[in-house]
């Protein structure tokens, strides 16, 4: 009998710490969270990188 592959939370925390500027749902989430437009989120990601902390700081949150 084959064993099922173990699922871990490894990498999830790292993924949550990033904003994927090309992913519509992530930009929408961040937009709703900060109250800023999607284009403002994309500009912030281009300017400071994809770190969620830096993006939110750039947007003045």
N, CA, C, O and CB atoms as a CASP TS submission, in Angstrom:
PFRMAT TS
TARGET T0000
AUTHOR 0000-0000-0000
METHOD Language model
MODEL 1
PARENT N/A
ATOM      1  N   UNK     1       0.834  -1.171   0.000  1.00  0.00           N
ATOM      2  CA  UNK     1       0.000   0.000   0.000  1.00  0.00           C
ATOM      3  C   UNK     1       0.888   1.247   0.000  1.00  0.00           C
ATOM      4  O   UNK     1       1.803   1.372   0.815  1.00  0.00           O
ATOM      5  CB  UNK     1      -0.954  -0.009   1.212  1.00  0.00           C
ATOM      6  N   UNK     2       0.603   2.164  -0.926  1.00  0.00           N
ATOM      7  CA  UNK     2       1.380   3.398  -1.027  1.00  0.00           C
ATOM      8  C   UNK     2       0.935   4.383   0.050  1.00  0.00           C
ATOM      9  O   UNK     2      -0.248   4.472   0.379  1.00  0.00           O
ATOM     10  CB  UNK     2       1.230   4.028  -2.433  1.00  0.00           C
ATOM     11  N   UNK     3       1.895   5.114   0.587  1.00  0.00           N
ATOM     12  CA  UNK     3       1.550   6.100   1.604  1.00  0.00           C
ATOM     13  C   UNK     3       1.193   7.431   0.946  1.00  0.00           C
ATOM     14  O   UNK     3       1.761   7.802  -0.082  1.00  0.00           O
ATOM     15  CB  UNK     3       2.713   6.284   2.601  1.00  0.00           C
ATOM     16  N   UNK     4       0.271   8.122   1.537  1.00  0.00           N
ATOM     17  CA  UNK     4      -0.136   9.421   1.006  1.00  0.00           C
ATOM     18  C   UNK     4       0.957  10.444   1.287  1.00  0.00           C
ATOM     19  O   UNK     4       1.621  10.397   2.322  1.00  0.00           O
ATOM     20  CB  UNK     4      -1.487   9.877   1.623  1.00  0.00           C
ATOM     21  N   UNK     5       1.131  11.364   0.350  1.00  0.00           N
ATOM     22  CA  UNK     5       2.130  12.397   0.540  1.00  0.00           C
ATOM     23  C   UNK     5       1.684  13.337   1.651  1.00  0.00           C
ATOM     24  O   UNK     5       0.545  13.803   1.671  1.00  0.00           O
ATOM     25  CB  UNK     5       2.375  13.171  -0.769  1.00  0.00           C
ATOM     26  N   UNK     6       2.592  13.605   2.566  1.00  0.00           N
ATOM     27  CA  UNK     6       2.290  14.457   3.712  1.00  0.00           C
ATOM     28  C   UNK     6       2.213  15.921   3.264  1.00  0.00           C
ATOM     29  O   UNK     6       3.119  16.420   2.597  1.00  0.00           O
ATOM     30  CB  UNK     6       3.359  14.281   4.824  1.00  0.00           C
ATOM     31  N   UNK     7       1.137  16.596   3.633  1.00  0.00           N
ATOM     32  CA  UNK     7       1.000  18.011   3.311  1.00  0.00           C
ATOM     33  C   UNK     7       1.482  18.828   4.500  1.00  0.00           C
ATOM     34  O   UNK     7       1.117  18.554   5.644  1.00  0.00           O
ATOM     35  CB  UNK     7      -0.473  18.370   2.947  1.00  0.00           C
ATOM     36  N   UNK     8       2.290  19.816   4.227  1.00  0.00           N
ATOM     37  CA  UNK     8       2.811  20.671   5.287  1.00  0.00           C
ATOM     38  C   UNK     8       2.475  22.121   4.994  1.00  0.00           C
ATOM     39  O   UNK     8       2.065  22.459   3.884  1.00  0.00           O
ATOM     40  CB  UNK     8       4.331  20.491   5.439  1.00  0.00           C
ATOM     41  N   UNK     9       2.645  22.953   5.965  1.00  0.00           N
ATOM     42  CA  UNK     9       2.398  24.385   5.806  1.00  0.00           C
ATOM     43  C   UNK     9       3.669  25.091   5.325  1.00  0.00           C
ATOM     44  O   UNK     9       3.698  26.319   5.244  1.00  0.00           O
ATOM     45  CB  UNK     9       1.906  25.003   7.139  1.00  0.00           C
ATOM     46  N   UNK    10       4.692  24.346   5.014  1.00  0.00           N
ATOM     47  CA  UNK    10       5.959  24.932   4.606  1.00  0.00           C
ATOM     48  C   UNK    10       5.773  25.773   3.351  1.00  0.00           C
ATOM     49  O   UNK    10       5.227  25.299   2.355  1.00  0.00           O
ATOM     50  CB  UNK    10       7.008  23.840   4.369  1.00  0.00           C
ATOM     51  N   UNK    11       6.217  26.988   3.398  1.00  0.00           N
ATOM     52  CA  UNK    11       6.131  27.874   2.251  1.00  0.00           C
ATOM     53  C   UNK    11       4.904  28.762   2.254  1.00  0.00           C
ATOM     54  O   UNK    11       4.895  29.783   1.566  1.00  0.00           O
ATOM     55  CB  UNK    11       6.151  27.076   1.009  1.00  0.00           C
ATOM     56  N   UNK    12       3.876  28.416   2.997  1.00  0.00           N
ATOM     57  CA  UNK    12       2.664  29.239   3.010  1.00  0.00           C
ATOM     58  C   UNK    12       2.915  30.603   3.639  1.00  0.00           C
ATOM     59  O   UNK    12       2.425  31.619   3.144  1.00  0.00           O
ATOM     60  CB  UNK    12       1.550  28.523   3.761  1.00  0.00           C
ATOM     61  N   UNK    13       3.666  30.625   4.712  1.00  0.00           N
ATOM     62  CA  UNK    13       3.957  31.891   5.386  1.00  0.00           C
ATOM     63  C   UNK    13       4.758  32.802   4.459  1.00  0.00           C
ATOM     64  O   UNK    13       4.526  34.010   4.411  1.00  0.00           O
ATOM     65  CB  UNK    13       4.731  31.647   6.707  1.00  0.00           C
ATOM     66  N   UNK    14       5.691  32.219   3.732  1.00  0.00           N
ATOM     67  CA  UNK    14       6.489  32.994   2.793  1.00  0.00           C
ATOM     68  C   UNK    14       5.613  33.544   1.678  1.00  0.00           C
ATOM     69  O   UNK    14       5.800  34.678   1.236  1.00  0.00           O
ATOM     70  CB  UNK    14       7.618  32.139   2.211  1.00  0.00           C
ATOM     71  N   UNK    15       4.658  32.743   1.224  1.00  0.00           N
ATOM     72  CA  UNK    15       3.778  33.162   0.145  1.00  0.00           C
ATOM     73  C   UNK    15       2.869  34.295   0.586  1.00  0.00           C
ATOM     74  O   UNK    15       2.592  35.202  -0.198  1.00  0.00           O
ATOM     75  CB  UNK    15       2.951  31.990  -0.347  1.00  0.00           C
ATOM     76  N   UNK    16       2.400  34.260   1.822  1.00  0.00           N
ATOM     77  CA  UNK    16       1.526  35.314   2.335  1.00  0.00           C
ATOM     78  C   UNK    16       2.258  36.630   2.531  1.00  0.00           C
ATOM     79  O   UNK    16       1.633  37.688   2.595  1.00  0.00           O
ATOM     80  CB  UNK    16       0.908  34.882   3.640  1.00  0.00           C
ATOM     81  N   UNK    17       3.566  36.568   2.627  1.00  0.00           N
ATOM     82  CA  UNK    17       4.364  37.774   2.826  1.00  0.00           C
ATOM     83  C   UNK    17       4.631  38.508   1.520  1.00  0.00           C
ATOM     84  O   UNK    17       5.324  39.525   1.516  1.00  0.00           O
ATOM     85  CB  UNK    17       5.675  37.424   3.492  1.00  0.00           C
ATOM     86  N   UNK    18       4.095  38.010   0.416  1.00  0.00           N
ATOM     87  CA  UNK    18       4.333  38.593  -0.906  1.00  0.00           C
ATOM     88  C   UNK    18       3.016  38.983  -1.566  1.00  0.00           C
ATOM     89  O   UNK    18       1.966  38.403  -1.288  1.00  0.00           O
ATOM     90  CB  UNK    18       5.104  37.607  -1.802  1.00  0.00           C
ATOM     91  N   UNK    19       3.095  39.982  -2.449  1.00  0.00           N
ATOM     92  CA  UNK    19       1.945  40.378  -3.260  1.00  0.00           C
ATOM     93  C   UNK    19       2.327  40.107  -4.708  1.00  0.00           C
ATOM     94  O   UNK    19       3.273  40.701  -5.226  1.00  0.00           O
ATOM     95  CB  UNK    19       1.548  41.900  -3.032  1.00  0.00           C
ATOM     96  N   UNK    20       1.598  39.217  -5.359  1.00  0.00           N
ATOM     97  CA  UNK    20       1.856  38.924  -6.765  1.00  0.00           C
ATOM     98  C   UNK    20       1.128  39.965  -7.602  1.00  0.00           C
ATOM     99  O   UNK    20      -0.090  39.893  -7.762  1.00  0.00           O
ATOM    100  CB  UNK    20       1.400  37.472  -7.143  1.00  0.00           C
ATOM    101  N   UNK    21       1.866  40.933  -8.137  1.00  0.00           N
ATOM    102  CA  UNK    21       1.272  42.025  -8.898  1.00  0.00           C
ATOM    103  C   UNK    21       0.540  41.585 -10.153  1.00  0.00           C
ATOM    104  O   UNK    21      -0.328  42.307 -10.645  1.00  0.00           O
ATOM    105  CB  UNK    21       2.324  42.993  -9.270  1.00  0.00           C
ATOM    106  N   UNK    22       0.871  40.419 -10.679  1.00  0.00           N
ATOM    107  CA  UNK    22       0.229  39.921 -11.883  1.00  0.00           C
ATOM    108  C   UNK    22      -0.998  39.071 -11.612  1.00  0.00           C
ATOM    109  O   UNK    22      -1.703  38.691 -12.547  1.00  0.00           O
ATOM    110  CB  UNK    22       1.202  39.134 -12.674  1.00  0.00           C
ATOM    111  N   UNK    23      -1.268  38.766 -10.347  1.00  0.00           N
ATOM    112  CA  UNK    23      -2.418  37.937  -9.992  1.00  0.00           C
ATOM    113  C   UNK    23      -3.590  38.832  -9.609  1.00  0.00           C
ATOM    114  O   UNK    23      -3.540  39.545  -8.607  1.00  0.00           O
ATOM    115  CB  UNK    23      -2.068  36.967  -8.830  1.00  0.00           C
ATOM    116  N   UNK    24      -4.645  38.786 -10.418  1.00  0.00           N
ATOM    117  CA  UNK    24      -5.798  39.660 -10.231  1.00  0.00           C
ATOM    118  C   UNK    24      -6.410  39.523  -8.831  1.00  0.00           C
ATOM    119  O   UNK    24      -6.776  40.520  -8.208  1.00  0.00           O
ATOM    120  CB  UNK    24      -6.851  39.356 -11.284  1.00  0.00           C
ATOM    121  N   UNK    25      -6.516  38.289  -8.344  1.00  0.00           N
ATOM    122  CA  UNK    25      -7.136  38.084  -7.033  1.00  0.00           C
ATOM    123  C   UNK    25      -6.283  38.640  -5.897  1.00  0.00           C
ATOM    124  O   UNK    25      -6.825  39.122  -4.902  1.00  0.00           O
ATOM    125  CB  UNK    25      -7.389  36.605  -6.804  1.00  0.00           C
ATOM    126  N   UNK    26      -4.974  38.583  -6.026  1.00  0.00           N
ATOM    127  CA  UNK    26      -4.110  39.127  -4.976  1.00  0.00           C
ATOM    128  C   UNK    26      -4.136  40.647  -4.980  1.00  0.00           C
ATOM    129  O   UNK    26      -4.156  41.277  -3.923  1.00  0.00           O
ATOM    130  CB  UNK    26      -2.674  38.627  -5.150  1.00  0.00           C
ATOM    131  N   UNK    27      -4.134  41.233  -6.171  1.00  0.00           N
ATOM    132  CA  UNK    27      -4.213  42.684  -6.278  1.00  0.00           C
ATOM    133  C   UNK    27      -5.565  43.159  -5.750  1.00  0.00           C
ATOM    134  O   UNK    27      -5.641  44.175  -5.058  1.00  0.00           O
ATOM    135  CB  UNK    27      -4.003  43.143  -7.745  1.00  0.00           C
ATOM    136  N   UNK    28      -6.624  42.430  -6.073  1.00  0.00           N
ATOM    137  CA  UNK    28      -7.962  42.771  -5.589  1.00  0.00           C
ATOM    138  C   UNK    28      -8.062  42.685  -4.081  1.00  0.00           C
ATOM    139  O   UNK    28      -8.670  43.545  -3.444  1.00  0.00           O
ATOM    140  CB  UNK    28      -8.991  41.862  -6.216  1.00  0.00           C
ATOM    141  N   UNK    29      -7.469  41.653  -3.510  1.00  0.00           N
ATOM    142  CA  UNK    29      -7.470  41.483  -2.048  1.00  0.00           C
ATOM    143  C   UNK    29      -6.757  42.653  -1.381  1.00  0.00           C
ATOM    144  O   UNK    29      -7.270  43.245  -0.431  1.00  0.00           O
ATOM    145  CB  UNK    29      -6.792  40.146  -1.648  1.00  0.00           C
ATOM    146  N   UNK    30      -5.582  42.978  -1.883  1.00  0.00           N
ATOM    147  CA  UNK    30      -4.797  44.064  -1.295  1.00  0.00           C
ATOM    148  C   UNK    30      -5.508  45.399  -1.491  1.00  0.00           C
ATOM    149  O   UNK    30      -5.456  46.267  -0.619  1.00  0.00           O
ATOM    150  CB  UNK    30      -3.386  44.112  -1.915  1.00  0.00           C
ATOM    151  N   UNK    31      -6.153  45.562  -2.606  1.00  0.00           N
ATOM    152  CA  UNK    31      -6.907  46.774  -2.894  1.00  0.00           C
ATOM    153  C   UNK    31      -8.053  46.952  -1.903  1.00  0.00           C
ATOM    154  O   UNK    31      -8.267  48.044  -1.376  1.00  0.00           O
ATOM    155  CB  UNK    31      -7.446  46.739  -4.325  1.00  0.00           C
ATOM    156  N   UNK    32      -8.778  45.882  -1.658  1.00  0.00           N
ATOM    157  CA  UNK    32      -9.894  45.921  -0.716  1.00  0.00           C
ATOM    158  C   UNK    32      -9.386  46.155   0.714  1.00  0.00           C
ATOM    159  O   UNK    32      -9.998  46.887   1.492  1.00  0.00           O
ATOM    160  CB  UNK    32     -10.705  44.608  -0.790  1.00  0.00           C
ATOM    161  N   UNK    33      -8.276  45.528   1.035  1.00  0.00           N
ATOM    162  CA  UNK    33      -7.704  45.624   2.370  1.00  0.00           C
ATOM    163  C   UNK    33      -7.225  47.040   2.682  1.00  0.00           C
ATOM    164  O   UNK    33      -7.427  47.539   3.790  1.00  0.00           O
ATOM    165  CB  UNK    33      -6.552  44.644   2.514  1.00  0.00           C
ATOM    166  N   UNK    34      -6.592  47.684   1.705  1.00  0.00           N
ATOM    167  CA  UNK    34      -6.012  49.007   1.931  1.00  0.00           C
ATOM    168  C   UNK    34      -6.927  50.148   1.504  1.00  0.00           C
ATOM    169  O   UNK    34      -6.702  51.298   1.883  1.00  0.00           O
ATOM    170  CB  UNK    34      -4.709  49.118   1.199  1.00  0.00           C
ATOM    171  N   UNK    35      -7.961  49.841   0.716  1.00  0.00           N
ATOM    172  CA  UNK    35      -8.866  50.884   0.243  1.00  0.00           C
ATOM    173  C   UNK    35      -8.295  51.683  -0.916  1.00  0.00           C
ATOM    174  O   UNK    35      -8.772  52.779  -1.210  1.00  0.00           O
ATOM    175  CB  UNK    35      -9.204  51.814   1.368  1.00  0.00           C
ATOM    176  N   UNK    36      -7.287  51.147  -1.570  1.00  0.00           N
ATOM    177  CA  UNK    36      -6.667  51.831  -2.711  1.00  0.00           C
ATOM    178  C   UNK    36      -7.054  51.118  -3.999  1.00  0.00           C
ATOM    179  O   UNK    36      -7.564  49.998  -3.964  1.00  0.00           O
ATOM    180  CB  UNK    36      -5.118  51.880  -2.560  1.00  0.00           C
ATOM    181  N   UNK    37      -6.814  51.766  -5.137  1.00  0.00           N
ATOM    182  CA  UNK    37      -7.177  51.175  -6.423  1.00  0.00           C
ATOM    183  C   UNK    37      -6.197  50.075  -6.810  1.00  0.00           C
ATOM    184  O   UNK    37      -5.081  50.004  -6.296  1.00  0.00           O
ATOM    185  CB  UNK    37      -7.222  52.250  -7.513  1.00  0.00           C
ATOM    186  N   UNK    38      -6.636  49.222  -7.726  1.00  0.00           N
ATOM    187  CA  UNK    38      -5.779  48.131  -8.202  1.00  0.00           C
ATOM    188  C   UNK    38      -4.539  48.676  -8.896  1.00  0.00           C
ATOM    189  O   UNK    38      -3.453  48.112  -8.766  1.00  0.00           O
ATOM    190  CB  UNK    38      -6.554  47.213  -9.159  1.00  0.00           C
ATOM    191  N   UNK    39      -4.697  49.780  -9.639  1.00  0.00           N
ATOM    192  CA  UNK    39      -3.535  50.353 -10.325  1.00  0.00           C
ATOM    193  C   UNK    39      -2.527  50.914  -9.323  1.00  0.00           C
ATOM    194  O   UNK    39      -1.321  50.858  -9.565  1.00  0.00           O
ATOM    195  CB  UNK    39      -3.978  51.456 -11.299  1.00  0.00           C
ATOM    196  N   UNK    40      -3.011  51.456  -8.194  1.00  0.00           N
ATOM    197  CA  UNK    40      -2.106  51.954  -7.155  1.00  0.00           C
ATOM    198  C   UNK    40      -1.320  50.798  -6.546  1.00  0.00           C
ATOM    199  O   UNK    40      -0.136  50.941  -6.239  1.00  0.00           O
ATOM    200  CB  UNK    40      -2.893  52.707  -6.057  1.00  0.00           C
ATOM    201  N   UNK    41      -1.974  49.658  -6.373  1.00  0.00           N
ATOM    202  CA  UNK    41      -1.298  48.469  -5.827  1.00  0.00           C
ATOM    203  C   UNK    41      -0.207  48.012  -6.790  1.00  0.00           C
ATOM    204  O   UNK    41       0.919  47.740  -6.373  1.00  0.00           O
ATOM    205  CB  UNK    41      -2.316  47.315  -5.571  1.00  0.00           C
ATOM    206  N   UNK    42      -0.538  47.926  -8.075  1.00  0.00           N
ATOM    207  CA  UNK    42       0.439  47.487  -9.077  1.00  0.00           C
ATOM    208  C   UNK    42       1.632  48.431  -9.139  1.00  0.00           C
ATOM    209  O   UNK    42       2.775  47.986  -9.248  1.00  0.00           O
ATOM    210  CB  UNK    42      -0.219  47.388 -10.455  1.00  0.00           C
ATOM    211  N   UNK    43       1.369  49.725  -9.071  1.00  0.00           N
ATOM    212  CA  UNK    43       2.460  50.709  -9.096  1.00  0.00           C
ATOM    213  C   UNK    43       3.355  50.544  -7.871  1.00  0.00           C
ATOM    214  O   UNK    43       4.579  50.611  -7.977  1.00  0.00           O
ATOM    215  CB  UNK    43       1.896  52.149  -9.154  1.00  0.00           C
ATOM    216  N   UNK    44       2.740  50.329  -6.708  1.00  0.00           N
ATOM    217  CA  UNK    44       3.511  50.142  -5.477  1.00  0.00           C
ATOM    218  C   UNK    44       4.377  48.888  -5.564  1.00  0.00           C
ATOM    219  O   UNK    44       5.525  48.897  -5.120  1.00  0.00           O
ATOM    220  CB  UNK    44       2.572  50.053  -4.263  1.00  0.00           C
ATOM    221  N   UNK    45       3.832  47.806  -6.134  1.00  0.00           N
ATOM    222  CA  UNK    45       4.601  46.562  -6.290  1.00  0.00           C
ATOM    223  C   UNK    45       5.787  46.797  -7.215  1.00  0.00           C
ATOM    224  O   UNK    45       6.883  46.303  -6.954  1.00  0.00           O
ATOM    225  CB  UNK    45       3.704  45.420  -6.844  1.00  0.00           C
ATOM    226  N   UNK    46       5.576  47.554  -8.302  1.00  0.00           N
ATOM    227  CA  UNK    46       6.682  47.844  -9.220  1.00  0.00           C
ATOM    228  C   UNK    46       7.742  48.716  -8.545  1.00  0.00           C
ATOM    229  O   UNK    46       8.939  48.543  -8.773  1.00  0.00           O
ATOM    230  CB  UNK    46       6.157  48.539 -10.490  1.00  0.00           C
ATOM    231  N   UNK    47       7.289  49.651  -7.717  1.00  0.00           N
ATOM    232  CA  UNK    47       8.208  50.598  -7.094  1.00  0.00           C
ATOM    233  C   UNK    47       9.040  49.983  -5.971  1.00  0.00           C
ATOM    234  O   UNK    47      10.253  50.188  -5.920  1.00  0.00           O
ATOM    235  CB  UNK    47       7.436  51.768  -6.558  1.00  0.00           C
ATOM    236  N   UNK    48       8.396  49.225  -5.061  1.00  0.00           N
ATOM    237  CA  UNK    48       9.107  48.741  -3.870  1.00  0.00           C
ATOM    238  C   UNK    48       9.322  47.234  -3.835  1.00  0.00           C
ATOM    239  O   UNK    48       9.943  46.720  -2.905  1.00  0.00           O
ATOM    240  CB  UNK    48       8.359  49.146  -2.649  1.00  0.00           C
ATOM    241  N   UNK    49       8.815  46.523  -4.838  1.00  0.00           N
ATOM    242  CA  UNK    49       8.967  45.072  -4.846  1.00  0.00           C
ATOM    243  C   UNK    49       7.703  44.397  -4.343  1.00  0.00           C
ATOM    244  O   UNK    49       6.709  45.070  -4.069  1.00  0.00           O
ATOM    245  CB  UNK    49      10.165  44.652  -3.994  1.00  0.00           C
ATOM    246  N   UNK    50       7.727  43.076  -4.219  1.00  0.00           N
ATOM    247  CA  UNK    50       6.512  42.337  -3.894  1.00  0.00           C
ATOM    248  C   UNK    50       6.351  41.993  -2.416  1.00  0.00           C
ATOM    249  O   UNK    50       5.494  41.180  -2.070  1.00  0.00           O
ATOM    250  CB  UNK    50       6.480  41.088  -4.681  1.00  0.00           C
ATOM    251  N   UNK    51       7.141  42.584  -1.552  1.00  0.00           N
ATOM    252  CA  UNK    51       6.987  42.368  -0.114  1.00  0.00           C
ATOM    253  C   UNK    51       5.713  43.062   0.355  1.00  0.00           C
ATOM    254  O   UNK    51       5.537  44.261   0.142  1.00  0.00           O
ATOM    255  CB  UNK    51       8.230  42.897   0.671  1.00  0.00           C
ATOM    256  N   UNK    52       4.826  42.301   0.996  1.00  0.00           N
ATOM    257  CA  UNK    52       3.544  42.861   1.447  1.00  0.00           C
ATOM    258  C   UNK    52       3.753  44.017   2.427  1.00  0.00           C
ATOM    259  O   UNK    52       3.033  45.014   2.364  1.00  0.00           O
ATOM    260  CB  UNK    52       2.687  41.766   2.105  1.00  0.00           C
ATOM    261  N   UNK    53       4.728  43.895   3.330  1.00  0.00           N
ATOM    262  CA  UNK    53       4.997  44.952   4.304  1.00  0.00           C
ATOM    263  C   UNK    53       5.406  46.247   3.607  1.00  0.00           C
ATOM    264  O   UNK    53       4.909  47.323   3.938  1.00  0.00           O
ATOM    265  CB  UNK    53       6.094  44.510   5.283  1.00  0.00           C
ATOM    266  N   UNK    54       6.311  46.133   2.644  1.00  0.00           N
ATOM    267  CA  UNK    54       6.782  47.332   1.940  1.00  0.00           C
ATOM    268  C   UNK    54       5.684  47.956   1.088  1.00  0.00           C
ATOM    269  O   UNK    54       5.577  49.179   1.006  1.00  0.00           O
ATOM    270  CB  UNK    54       7.982  46.992   1.062  1.00  0.00           C
ATOM    271  N   UNK    55       4.865  47.112   0.453  1.00  0.00           N
ATOM    272  CA  UNK    55       3.766  47.618  -0.378  1.00  0.00           C
ATOM    273  C   UNK    55       2.775  48.380   0.496  1.00  0.00           C
ATOM    274  O   UNK    55       2.354  49.479   0.138  1.00  0.00           O
ATOM    275  CB  UNK    55       3.051  46.455  -1.127  1.00  0.00           C
ATOM    276  N   UNK    56       2.398  47.806   1.639  1.00  0.00           N
ATOM    277  CA  UNK    56       1.446  48.470   2.527  1.00  0.00           C
ATOM    278  C   UNK    56       2.035  49.759   3.105  1.00  0.00           C
ATOM    279  O   UNK    56       1.319  50.744   3.284  1.00  0.00           O
ATOM    280  CB  UNK    56       1.032  47.525   3.662  1.00  0.00           C
ATOM    281  N   UNK    57       3.324  49.753   3.391  1.00  0.00           N
ATOM    282  CA  UNK    57       3.980  50.954   3.895  1.00  0.00           C
ATOM    283  C   UNK    57       3.974  52.036   2.819  1.00  0.00           C
ATOM    284  O   UNK    57       3.741  53.209   3.112  1.00  0.00           O
ATOM    285  CB  UNK    57       5.425  50.643   4.345  1.00  0.00           C
ATOM    286  N   UNK    58       4.227  51.645   1.599  1.00  0.00           N
ATOM    287  CA  UNK    58       4.236  52.582   0.464  1.00  0.00           C
ATOM    288  C   UNK    58       2.843  53.204   0.253  1.00  0.00           C
ATOM    289  O   UNK    58       2.722  54.375  -0.105  1.00  0.00           O
ATOM    290  CB  UNK    58       4.699  51.857  -0.831  1.00  0.00           C
ATOM    291  N   UNK    59       1.805  52.400   0.481  1.00  0.00           N
ATOM    292  CA  UNK    59       0.444  52.884   0.293  1.00  0.00           C
ATOM    293  C   UNK    59      -0.054  53.685   1.499  1.00  0.00           C
ATOM    294  O   UNK    59      -1.173  54.199   1.486  1.00  0.00           O
ATOM    295  CB  UNK    59      -0.487  51.715   0.028  1.00  0.00           C
ATOM    296  N   UNK    60       0.760  53.788   2.520  1.00  0.00           N
ATOM    297  CA  UNK    60       0.408  54.581   3.691  1.00  0.00           C
ATOM    298  C   UNK    60      -0.536  53.904   4.641  1.00  0.00           C
ATOM    299  O   UNK    60      -1.376  54.557   5.260  1.00  0.00           O
ATOM    300  CB  UNK    60      -0.183  55.845   3.267  1.00  0.00           C
ATOM    301  N   UNK    61      -0.410  52.606   4.764  1.00  0.00           N
ATOM    302  CA  UNK    61      -1.277  51.865   5.688  1.00  0.00           C
ATOM    303  C   UNK    61      -0.551  51.585   6.973  1.00  0.00           C
ATOM    304  O   UNK    61      -1.114  50.970   7.879  1.00  0.00           O
ATOM    305  CB  UNK    61      -1.758  50.556   5.063  1.00  0.00           C
TER
END
